[in-house]
Amino acid sequence: MHDIRAIRDAPVAFDAGLASRGHAPAAADILSIDATRRARIQAAEEARAAQNAASREVGAAKARGDEEDFIRLRALVAEKKAEVARLEEDARAEDARLTEALLSLPNLPLDDVPEGADEADNVELRRWGTPPSFDFTPREHFDVAAAAAGMDFTAAAKLSGARFVVLTGAMARLQRALAQFMLDLHTTEHGLHETWTPVLVRDEMMLGTGQLPKFGEDSYQTREGWWLVPTAEVTLTNLVAGEIVDAATLPRRYVAHTQCFRSEAGSAGRDTRGMLRQHQFEKVEMVSITTPEASLQEHDRMTGCAEAVLQRLGLPYRTIVLCTGDMGFGARKTHDIEVWLPGQDTFREISSVSVCGDFQARRMNARYRPEGGGKPEFVHTLNGSGLAVGRTLIAVVENGQTAEGGVVVPEALRPYLGGKTQITPEGLLV
């Protein structure tokens, strides 16, 4: 959420930031609501002052026996009391309108984010690894025999419908191994604190990280009112909601492996085959809570953590910075990491690492107390996939596929698979 004072101080710059994201100007409407709200507050204060003054005069009139003045002043007190109540109710209504308007606006991009309308305007930062060369036409993951033996989309459709999968045998074990490998790497080498969190959350948690109110259709809600998390960003970031933490405890670096749930609203017809775009999937999520001074450096560090997973697995990738028109709602700057998928002959997103500034912290009222004392300030929050487990499985299958339909297992995963080095075309680990 945005700081209303910043909009008052620089409305033109605020609208320019929104325009770079393809959003219509909003400062004038926001400031109009704000002005009305402030006028109601001031009028209520003036009416309360008049009420208090009249209350004092009531006693004086009664003491001097002036019944007529006593009745007039008592009526004035009642009138002002009602006026205060009405004006305060009006101020609360305007405050709610202001909050609703601010909650609907996306974060503003940092100055160094490239301007653009969509993914075509994203800028590549670097590449790592060389795409494998095959003496056959590489297949997509669902057509590789070793994977197809353990990916049952028919059974999943019977159980749940489209965009689900049942993994069995080597594929189920490979997915489990990938998640364990990621957690071990992040906790033992990257200094992240392993965390286990619920996947059912309250409205306030989704609002705090920006999924509500605008993007409710992208997530699932139970009959009891809980939301199924689209990512552990929701729970990990909200661990500091409503808190004032000591600066000495920052940065707080969390990592969690969870099931994630997304309705994929608006993605009809996209990636309908295979397990690239699912309603239910697994992700290892990273979240950092830090000070404003350290957040940009932390963004680069987190990007490096995600890249390290792919490097250890020997999977070629590229890192790009998203343009203003392609960033997520709460981000000020985003690095996307795209892994090479030979079956599609292209790079596909496997991680997004975003710095959100104090945008989420204002929604959550998450602050820190500076070292040496002073007024509490809003923390900065960051989040990123480290990595999407299912998409990493796809990349392992497609990059490690053989002409016979088997899959060579990356060396980093072999200790998690009992020393096995490959998956046969029949779907057996050997």
Secondary structure, DSSP 8 states (H G I E B T S, - for coil): ---HHHHHH-HHHHHHHHHHTT----HHHHHHHHHHHHHHHHHHHHHHHHHHHHHHHHHHHHHTT-HHHHHHHHHHHHHHHHHHHHHHHHHHHHHHHHHHHHHTS-----TTS---SSGGG-EEEEEES-----SS----GGGSHHHHTTEEHHHHHHHT-SS--EE-HHHHHHHHHHHHHHHHHHHHTS--EE----SEE-HHHHHHHT-TTTTGGGSEE-TTS-EE-SSTHHHHHGGGTT-EEEGGG--EEEEEEEEEE---TT-TTSS-STTSS-SEEEEEEEEEEE-GGGHHHHHHHHHHHHHHHHHHHT--EEEEE--TTTS-TT-SEEEEEEEEETTTTEEEEEEEEEE-TTHHHHHHT-EEE-TT--S-EE-EEEEEEEEEHHHHHHHHHHHTB-TTS-EE--GGGGGGGTT--EE-TTS-B-
